[in-house]
Amino acid sequence: MWMTDYLILLITMLVSMILFKVLFQGLNRSSLHLFGPLQKRTKRIKNKKRVQNIIFYILIIGFLMISNAVDLNSLASGIIMGFLISLNEIIFNDDKVTS
């Protein structure tokens, strides 16, 4: 990959991570309470940060293996990585457990 590809990947990942996090928080605060049941389950985990990091690494490594096989471009890779990171953050979020 060229340096511009890494820059595109980084910018796309950051923008999509912010957008998906706002979207997921909105869905969680709505009447759907989309992530409420998952947040209740993850709240009971003792080593929560360790489990969150392990799941994060599994998601990223799995995604990288699949993206190399499918040969995704930097833009698509950044969007998917931002989605996975924000999904991991919202599931393990402790601020408000709803529903």
Stockholm file with secondary structure:
# STOCKHOLM 1.0

chainA/1-99         MWMTDYLILLITMLVSMILFKVLFQGLNRSSLHLFGPLQKRTKRIKNKKRVQNIIFYILIIGFLMISNAVDLNSLASGIIMGFLISLNEIIFNDDKVTS
#=GR chainA/1-99 SS CCHHHHHHHHHHHHHHHHHHHHHHHHHHHSTTCTTHHHHHHHHTCTTHHHHHHHHHHHHHHHHHHHHHHHTCCHHHHHHHHHHHHHHHHHHTCCSCCCC
#=GC SS_cons        CCHHHHHHHHHHHHHHHHHHHHHHHHHHHSTTCTTHHHHHHHHTCTTHHHHHHHHHHHHHHHHHHHHHHHTCCHHHHHHHHHHHHHHHHHHTCCSCCCC
//
